Structures are given as structure tokens and as C-alpha cells.
Amino acid sequence: VPPKVRRLVLNRDGGCTIDGCGSRYRLEIHHIIPRSQGGTHDLENLTTLCWWHHHVAVHGRGHQIDPDSPPHRRRIIPPGHDPP
């Protein structure tokens, strides 16, 4: 993610966007639709996650972010499940 876009996303979100988290520690930018699946660096496809939600929940356990969840109340979808 280009540095300018990263700053815009971090400023927009203000912390981890997973519903109930809001951590401001070790924030990272995540592609809601992965680049490998055609996702872009567009602001609408990027969200801020804390380190734990990004690496442990999403990448480590194969979870995804529900693309239809509200921007500051993102939901995690376990592997093999469709968005509600």
C-alpha cells in the first residue's frame, strides 16, 4: 500500500475496525478483497486492523473480513462460511 494511502486509511479509521476492538496498538492495513483475488489499493478496499486481528485471526487462521460489514464494525468470517 502506498505510504500516502496508508496514512489516509489510518487517519480515517483511527484504530482497529473489528467490531468491539478499537485497539490503536501496532496497526496494519488490510485488503478486504485480497490482492491475489483482484483487490485494489482503493480506500474502499482497505481497512485498519490491529496486529492480532490481522496476523492471528485473518492470516493465521484463514478468516476473512466480511466485505458487507460496516466500516467501523467489521466482522470476521471463519473459513468455509459465507457472509451473513
C-alpha positions in Angstrom: 0.0 0.0 0.0 1.5 3.4 -1.0 2.5 5.5 2.1 0.0 8.3 1.3 -2.9 5.8 1.0 -1.8 4.1 4.2 -1.8 7.4 6.1 -5.3 8.2 4.7 -6.7 4.8 5.9 -5.1 5.1 9.4 -6.4 8.6 9.8 -9.9 7.6 8.6 -10.2 4.5 10.8 -8.5 5.7 13.9 -7.9 2.2 15.2 -8.7 -1.5 14.6 -12.0 -1.7 12.8 -13.1 -5.1 14.1 -16.3 -4.8 15.9 -15.6 -4.5 19.6 -11.8 -4.0 19.3 -10.7 -0.4 18.5 -7.1 -1.0 19.5 -4.6 1.6 18.4 -1.5 -0.6 19.0 0.5 -2.0 16.1 -2.0 -1.0 13.4 -1.7 -2.5 10.0 -3.6 -2.0 6.7 -5.6 -5.0 5.4 -7.1 -5.6 1.9 -10.7 -6.6 2.4 -10.6 -8.3 -1.0 -7.1 -9.8 -1.2 -4.8 -8.6 -4.0 -4.5 -12.2 -5.1 -8.3 -12.1 -5.8 -8.2 -8.9 -7.7 -8.4 -6.5 -4.7 -7.0 -3.0 -5.2 -5.4 -0.3 -3.1 -8.6 1.8 -3.3 -9.7 3.2 0.1 -12.9 1.3 0.0 -11.0 -2.0 -0.1 -8.7 -1.1 2.8 -9.3 -1.3 6.5 -7.2 -0.9 9.6 -6.6 -3.9 11.8 -4.5 -4.4 15.0 -1.6 -6.8 14.8 -3.6 -9.6 16.5 -6.6 -9.4 14.2 -4.5 -9.1 11.1 -2.0 -11.9 11.7 -3.6 -14.3 14.1 -7.3 -14.1 13.2 -7.2 -13.3 9.5 -4.0 -14.6 8.0 -3.1 -17.2 10.7 -6.5 -18.9 10.9 -7.7 -18.3 7.3 -10.5 -16.0 8.3 -11.8 -13.2 6.1 -13.3 -9.7 6.7 -17.0 -9.6 5.7 -16.9 -7.0 2.9 -20.5 -6.1 3.6 -19.9 -5.3 7.3 -20.0 -1.6 8.4 -16.6 0.2 8.1 -16.1 0.7 11.9 -17.8 -2.6 12.9 -16.0 -5.1 10.6 -16.9 -8.8 11.1 -14.6 -11.7 10.8 -15.8 -14.7 8.8 -14.4 -18.2 9.6 -13.1 -20.4 6.8 -15.9 -22.1 5.0 -18.6 -19.7 6.0 -20.4 -17.1 3.8 -21.1 -13.6 4.9 -24.4 -13.3 6.9 
